[in-house]
Amino acid sequence: MHRNLLINIDVEDLVIAEEFYKNAFAMTSKRRFGTSGLEMDHQGFTVYLLEKEAGSKPFPDADYDGLRHYDRHWTPIH
């Protein structure tokens, strides 16, 4: 049974992230959403890369500890 899967991933730099997902997972770029979003696909597995600035709030009421950062230990997948 073939199932589609969709994941949104916050990234600090869309250009670098695009190259990473192309090289690491053989993903193909499908659609661009301005300069801050990209749809990539590999055999029905769809990933949306969303460029979000480090230090920005992931949701309106986020406090200082909840700000986006891209340190190695944090996984910004939602």
DOVEXFI-962046 format. One record per atom (N, C-alpha, C): residue in one letter; x negated, y, z negated. Coordinates in steps of 0.02 Angstrom, whole numbers, plus 32768, in hexadecimal, padded with zeros to 4 digits. Last residue first. Layout:
<pts>
AXYZ/...
</pts>
This chain:
<pts>
H7E8583E37D8F/H7EC983E77D74/H7EFB83CE7DA7/I7DDE83ED7D5B/I7E0E83CC7D87/I7E5383D07D67/P7D5B841C7D28/P7D9484477D38/P7DC484287D6A/T7D0483DC7CAA/T7D2183C47CE9/T7D5F83EB7CFA/W7C6A84027C5C/W7CB184147C65/W7CCA83FB7CA8/H7BE283EC7C58/H7C0D83C27C2F/H7C5883CD7C3A/R7BA2844E7CAB/R7BA384077CBE/R7BD583DD7C96/D7C0384E27CBB/D7BCC84BD7C9F/D7BD684727CAD/Y7C5C853E7CED/Y7C4B85057D16/Y7C0D84E17CFD/H7CEB85847CA1/H7CA385827CA9/H7C9385407CCD/R7D7785E47C78/R7D5785B67CA7/R7D0B85BD7CA2/L7DA685F37BCB/L7D9586107C0C/L7D7085DD7C37/G7DC585CB7B4B/G7DE785A97B83/G7DD685C57BC7/D7D89861B7AF0/D7D7085D77AF5/D7D8E85B17B31/Y7DD986907AFE/Y7D9386907B13/Y7D7886497B1D/D7E7B86507B32/D7E4F86787B08/D7E0786717B21/A7F00865D7BA7/A7EC1863C7B93/A7E98866B7B68/D7F7A86867BD8/D7F6C868F7B91/D7F2C866F7B79/P7F7786677C68/P7F7C86AB7C4D/P7F6986B47C04/F7EF385F47C95/F7F3A86027C8B/F7F3F86437C63/P7E6D85FE7CA8/P7E9085CA7CCD/P7EDC85CF7CC7/K7E1886977CBC/K7E4886717C94/K7E6A863C7CBF/S7D67869C7CE6/S7DAD86AE7CF0/S7DDA86807CC6/G7CE9866A7CD8/G7CFE869D7CA8/G7D4686B37CB0/A7CCE86557D85/A7CBB86427D41/A7CCE867B7D12/E7D55865F7DF8/E7D1A867E7DD9/E7D0D86637D93/K7D8085DF7E64/K7D9486067E2A/K7D5586207E08/E7DB585927EF3/E7D7F85BB7ED7/E7D9B85E87EA1/L7DEC84F57F02/L7E0585387EF2/L7DCE85607ED1/L7E0884717F6A/L7DD484957F47/L7DEB84DD7F3F/Y7E6D83EB7F69/Y7E6F84337F75/Y7E3984527F4A/V7E6983507FB6/V7E4D837A7F81/V7E5483C37F97/T7EB682B77FD9/T7EB382FF7FE7/T7E9A83257FAA/F7EA982268025/F7E9682427FE5/F7E8A828D7FF2/G7EB981F880A5/G7EF58204807D/G7EE8821F8037/Q7E2F81F280CE/Q7E5B81B880CF/Q7E9881BF80A1/H7E0A8284808F/H7DE6824780A2/H7E16820D8099/D7E0A83378099/D7E2C82F7809A/D7DFB82BF80AA/M7E2683DC8056/M7DFA83A98072/M7E1D8366806D/E7E4D8484805B/E7E6984418058/E7E388412807A/L7E1B85107FFF/L7E0C84E38036/L7E2C849F8029/G7E1385BD7FD0/G7E31857B7FCC/G7E238551800A/S7DE2863D7FE2/S7DDE861F7F9F/S7DFE85DB7F99/T7DF686828054/T7DB086738044/T7DAA864E8001/G7E8686368099/G7E5D8672808F/G7E15865E8082/F7E84859C8096/F7EB485CB8079/F7E8D860A8067/R7E6C85258116/R7E51855880EA/R7E89858680D4/R7E7684748130/R7E9384B78133/R7E7184E58102/K7E0C840C8138/K7E4A840D815E/K7E6584538167/S7D7083BB8134/S7D9483FA8128/S7DD183FB8155/T7D5B831780F9/T7D6183438133/T7D8883818120/M7CE482B98099/M7D2482DB80A1/M7D21830A80DC/A7C7D8267806B/A7C91826480B2/A7CD5828480BE/F7C4E827D7FEC/F7C8982537FF3/F7CA3824E803B/A7BD882CA7FF5/A7BDF82977FC1/A7C1782657FCF/N7BEB83248063/N7BB282F7805F/N7BBB82BD802E/K7C6683648046/K7C5983468088/K7C2283128083/Y7C5283907FC4/Y7C85835E7FD0/Y7C7F833F8015/F7BE583ED7FDB/F7BDF83B57FAD/F7C12837F7FBD/E7C1E844A8033/E7BE584218049/E7BDD83E4801C/E7C8084807FDD/E7C938460801C/E7C5B84328034/A7C3184B97F77/A7C5E84807F68/A7C72845B7FA7/I7BF485227FBC/I7BCB84EC7F9F/I7BF584AF7F91/V7C67856C7FDD/V7C3A85548011/V7C0F851A7FF8/L7CA1858C7F5F/L7CC585627F8F/L7C9785457FC5/D7C6B858C7EC1/D7C5685A37F03/D7C7385737F37/E7CAF85567E54/E7C9285997E4E/E7C7F85B67E92/V7D4E85067E5A/V7D0785087E69/V7CEE854F7E64/D7DCE849A7E27/D7DB384DE7E24/D7D6884DA7E30/I7E2B842C7E84/I7DEC84337E5F/I7DD6847C7E62/N7EB883C77E91/N7E9F840B7E94/N7E60840F7E69/I7EE583387EED/I7EC383537EB2/I7EAE839A7EC1/L7F4E82B77F22/L7F3D82FE7F29/L7F1E83177EE8/L7F6582267F7F/L7F4F82427F40/L7F39828A7F4D/N7FD081AD7FC6/N7FAD81ED7FCB/N7F9D82067F86/R7FBA81007FDD/R7FD781377FB7/R7FAE81757FC2/H7FE1806B802D/H7FBB80AA8032/H7FDE80E0800A/M7FD67FC58000/M800080008000/M7FD3803E8000/
</pts>
